[in-house]
Amino acid sequence: MAKVFTLKIAGTEFKADAGNTILDVARANDIFIPTLCSLKGLSNVGACRLCMVEVRGVPRLLPACATLVAEGMDVTVDSPKVAKYRKMIVELLLAERNHICAVCVANGHCELQSLAQRLGVSHTRYPYRHPALACDASHPRFNYDANRCILCTRCMRACEEVEGARTWNVMGRGIHSLMMTDLHQPWGQSESCTSCGKCVHVCPTGALSEKGRAVGERVPRGGRHRAAGVDAAQRPLLGVEESKGRGGSEISHHLIAQPSKT
């Protein structure tokens, strides 16, 4: 039988099984903690650092997605210190690559854009880097635009952990890091890619897209689908479910280990 801990998050007391993270408990109780790299059903890597929280007695901020709950833990999720840190991270993300929303296929349905609005980020205090990054349109169905990639590695984890293809990986270091396919081969020449589309559907920005379709075109008519980018018609095929709540985006994804049959 799993050990049960009692902890506080945002001033409210909760009970949680050992092995759960702070983010798990917060999401289960509709407490908003922003994140761009975490996705239910995938391993946590703490790449975006947006889920940082304060824990009483700990001198530094901790990532909620990678910090396991403990007995007596007292977590603050929205202090001035945390809010300042999160806004800085979003500003740095916007400044690092070419996130020009007006000409992006994910405009209006981008998790980075939605989060910036929610956190009150209307501009960045940091100089834009304006990198000249290439786009890979060699795949017959999909595009990869490195200019809009935030290196959350959702695509890599979905490809490896759900599809089992291991097509995507990270190359380079620091601000020069890029996502690559098959040891830096053009995507269209990949021998491991199954063309399942899981990587495209979990991308939080417009970095991965389906040719000929904006992210908004995958939204059911009359439905609200901000910051999600998951095609309702494809969810049974891709093994993706959705749920609404205050935790993060309006729609959070749940990936199920259901490999493609192609």
N, C-alpha and C positions, 0 to 999 in steps of 0.2 A: 504494500500500500504506500502510495506516494506521501511524502512528508508535506504538510501544509504550513505555510508561513503567513503571518499577519503583517501587513505593511500599510503605509499611507502613501497615497498619490494625490497630489493637489488638495491636501487636507482631508481627504476621505479615506476611511479605513477599508481595506479589502483583504480577502484571503485568497491565496494562490498556491498551487502545487509547486513543489520544488522542480526546477528545470525550466520554468517559465521565465521569460525576460520581462523587464519593466514595460517594454512596448507591447508585449502580449497582453499583460494585465490591463494596460491603458486602453488598448483597442477593444478588449472584451467589455469594458465599462464605458465606452464612448467618451474617452478623454483624448483630446486632440494633442498629438505629438507629431510634428511634421517629419516627413522622410521622403526621399526620392529613390533610394537604392533598395530599401526593404520591400519585399513582396511576399505575402503569405504563400507558403508552399515551396519557397526557395530558401537556401541557407542565407544566414546573415553575414555580411562582410563589413558593415560599418563604413562604407565608402564615402557617403555624402556628408556625414557628421552633422546633419540637421536635427537629428533626434537627441542631441545632447541635453542632459538634464542635471539638476543639482541634487545630490544626495547628502543629507545632513551628516556631518562628521567626515566627509571626504573633501579634501581641499581643491580638487579639480572637477571639471564637468565630465560626466560619463555618458557613453552612447547607450540609449535606452534599448536599442535593438540587440545589443551584445552583452548587456549587464543582467545577470541572473538575479532574481528576487532573493531576499534574505530576511530573516526574522527581524522585526522592528525597523526595517528600512523606512525612511521618511523622504519622499521624492517630491521635489518642486519642479514643475514642468513649464512655468511661464513667468519666472522672475525677470526683473529688468536685465540682469546679467545674461540670462539665457536668450531673451528676446534680442538683445544687442548682438550676440554671437550669431544667431540664426540669420539676422538681416545681413550681417557681414558676409556670411557664407553665400547667400543668394546673390549678393552684389558681385562677389568674386566670380561666381559661376557665369553671370551675365557678361562680365568683362573679359573672361578668358577666351570665349569662342564667339562666333558671329550669330548671336541669338536675335535676329531681326524678325520680330513677331509678324509684322505686316505681310511678309512674303514667305511665311513658313506654312507648310502643309498641315501643321498641328495647331495653327492659330485658333484660339478659342477652346481647344481640347488638349492643352499642354499642361502637364503637372507642374513644371517649373514656372510657367506663366501664372497659373492659378495660385501657386504657393506665394509667388512674389506679390500678387494682389492681396492675398490674405494677410501677409506679414507687413504690408504697407510699403513695399519697395517699389518706388516709382522711377528711380534712377540709381546709378551707381557712382560712388565717390572715387572709384579706381579707374585708371586709364584703360581704355579698350585696347586689346592686343591686336585685333584684326588679323588673325593668322590666315594664311592662304592655304587652306586645307582642301584636299581632293575629295571628290564625290565618286563613289563606285556604283555605276549603273549597269554593270556587266551582267547582273542576274536578270533573267527574263521576266521576273515578277516583282522584284523588290529593289529599292534604292537604299544606299547608305551614304549619309551626308555627315562627314566628320565635323563639319562646322557647328552642328547642333548637338553633338554628343557631349554628355556630362560625365562619362566614364563611370556610370553607376554599376555597370557589369550585369544588369538584369538579363540582357540578351545572352551573355555567356553562360550564366547560371541556368537559365531556362533551357538553353540548347543542351547543356551537359546533364543537368539533373532531371529534366523532364523528358526531353526528346532522346537523350543519350547519344547525340551526334558529335558533340565537342568541336563544332566548327569554329566558334568564336573564341578569341583570346585577346590579351592586351600586349601591345608592343611599345617600346620606348619607356622613358622615365619622366616623372614630373609633368610639367606642362606640355611636354612633347609626346606624351602617351597617346596612343590611338588604338581603336579596336581593329582587329585584323581577322581574316578568315584563312584557315589552312596555311599557316606559316607565311602569311603575307601574299597569298595568291589572290587574284581577282575573284570576287564572290561568285561570278558566273562560271568560273573554272573549278570551283570547289568540288571535290569528290566525296566529301563527308556530309555536305548540306542535303537535307531531305526535302527542302522547300516547304516545310510544314507551316511556316509563318509565325511560330511562337515568339521568336525574337522580335518581330515587328510589333506584335500585339502587346508585348510587355514594355516596350520602349516608352519612357515617360515624356519624351520630347519628340521633335520631328526628325531625329537622326535616322531612324529606320522607318520607311514608309512603303506603301504598296503603290506600284506604278499606276498612274491614271486616276488615283483616288486620294483625296484629302482625308485626314483623320475624321473630320466632321461627317463625311459621306458614309462612314461606317456606323453612324448613330441612328437608331430606329426613329422613324418620323414621329415627332411629338414627344420624343424622350429626351431627358436631360442627361448628358454624358460628359460633363466637363472633366478634364484632366483624367481621362481614362484611356481612350483609344483602343477599346476592345470591341470587335465586331460582334453584335448580338447573334447574328446568324451563324457565326463560326464557333461560338462558345462550346457547344456540345462536341465539336470536332477537336478543338484545341484543349478541352478539359479545363475550361475557365468558367468560374462562377462569379457572381458579384453580390455585394451587400452594401447597403447604405449605412451611414453613420457619421458622427462628428469626427471620428479619428482619421485625420489626414484628408485625402481627396473625398469628393462626394461619393465616389465609387471606389472601393478597394478590391483588388483582384485576389482570387484564390486559385492557385495553380494545383492541379491534381496530377499525380504521376501517371499519365496516360499517353504513352508514346504514340507517335503517328504510325498509321498502318501502311503508309506509302513506301 
